[in-house]
Structures are given as C-alpha cells and as structure tokens.
C-alpha cells in the first residue's frame, strides 16, 4: 500500500495476509536451478509438507498448494514462496521461487485479511495523522475525497 502525501513525503507499508502454521523447516537438499526441494529436516519434502496439512502427498491438490504457500525466513523478514506442484515421485516439491539448501521455511495459512488491513490502517493513521494535508492541515486538492473517505 503506498500513500502519497501532498507535502512530498511517501510512506510504504507492507502487509502479510498469511500466518505460520508449522514449525520452522530446514531445507536439507534442493535443486535451486529447478526450484525443487527434496528434503526438509532429513525427510522427503512432500511428505513433510503434506503432514502439516494432515494429508498424504498425493492428496495435495491445487487448492492446498495455492492456498498454503511457504514463508522463507531471512533474518526478521519473511518472503512468500508459492507452491508449484508435488513431483510425480511424491517426495519432491517444486516451487515458483528458489529455496536454497539450509533455508529456513514455514508453511503458511491465510490470516484474517480484514484484521490485517485494519492493523495496517491504524499504523498509517498513527504515523501519518494528516495524510494529504497541506501545511495548514486542511484536506484539499484532487486526492481530498479519497483521503476523507478512507483515511480520516
């Protein structure tokens, strides 16, 4: 979400509409070039990820793969990695991004996006108490209607 302040300031806010649903998994064996992971925690990757969902690898269809991505942990940041498929061997996972050996990941589940958005908007209101206001504090100009409706 980007908000433009008519005084020339720009604020960038990042939302994550997913929350962890598993313990941290360690990518033990992978093929970065092909975006495949064969093992997490010394076990077949597809089995580990399916177990988190209470399923078998063969039961992990498009609905599960599309709705429950991975979060790759790098320091304090989390980068969302979309699942692509369970490989035919039913042991290997393929992703839409690279997961390197020794990467730490968590399986994610959808969070309440409305609550996440409300938290973000509350943070925006705290940090930018008069969005789009001119120096005199009045909302005016082409963005005024938008700001009055959504941010005030």
Secondary structure, 3 states (H helix, E strand, C coil): CEEECCCCCEEECCCCCEEECCCCEEEEEEEHHHCEEEEECCEEHHHHHHHHCCCCHHHCCHHHHHHCCEEEEECCEEEEECEEEECCCCCCEEECCCCCCCCEEEEEEECCHHHHHHHHHHHHHHHCCCCCECCCCCECCCCHHHHHHHCC
